[in-house]
Amino acid sequence: MDVSRIESINISPGGIPKVSIESIEVVETGLVGDGHDHAKHRTPLQAVSLLDAELLDALRVESTLPLVAGSLGENLTLRGVGVQRLGAGDRLHVGDEAGVVLEITRVRPPCYVLDALSPSFKRELWNRIGMYARVVRAGSIRTGDRVGIELLAADARPLVREPGGGCIDGASIARSILTTHGMPPLSSPDAAITSAGCPEEPGS
């Protein structure tokens, strides 16, 4: 039986690629020893970046680039989790009951550092490069740790800002990505896009 787990933990002083390590401490600001190149990344709402290993596998084939865990700057490469299916407010429980807890905050946009791989490839990564999460409970994590998923009720999902303006709930963002990849839909009902009540962009 497949188990949702951490496939790779990745850090760097700043920029890409991030290098895979066996274990690390997770604190409110992110992974200890990991750096951020851009001031807007230095916020607890973007403390940890997450990417599906399955999506990385697909991007490797599509792009023909030698992509490995950490190549796209993600902190955690997760297998069997379905990060792209999650919405803002959903939580990931890593390890045992007292382990690290992460909460999805927003879609991760492609950063300028990805130009080092290919500017044209970076443009293909909108809504295909994972999610950001905040740290709800700190602690230590290891490669291979199991990951449990706690879904937020559909009617409680907060709104997140979209690149084109306005905002949309996390579930609807995930649903559009699922359609693109032919994956099973979430069970919660769709939410409408709105231009009101949208949170401020982190760092703005």
VENHU-V870546 format. One record per helix or strand of 2 or more residues. SS is the DSSP state (2 for helix, 1 for strand). FROM is the first residue (numbers start at 1). TO is the last residue. Records with the same first field share a line. If there is no record, write none. Layout:
SS->FROM-TO / FROM-TO
//
This chain:
1->5-11 / 19-21 / 23-27 / 30-31 / 48-52 / 76-79 / 91-94 / 101-107 / 131-137 / 139-142 / 146-150 / 159-161 / 167-169
2->39-41 / 44-46 / 53-63 / 83-85 / 112-116 / 119-123 / 154-156 / 170-181
//
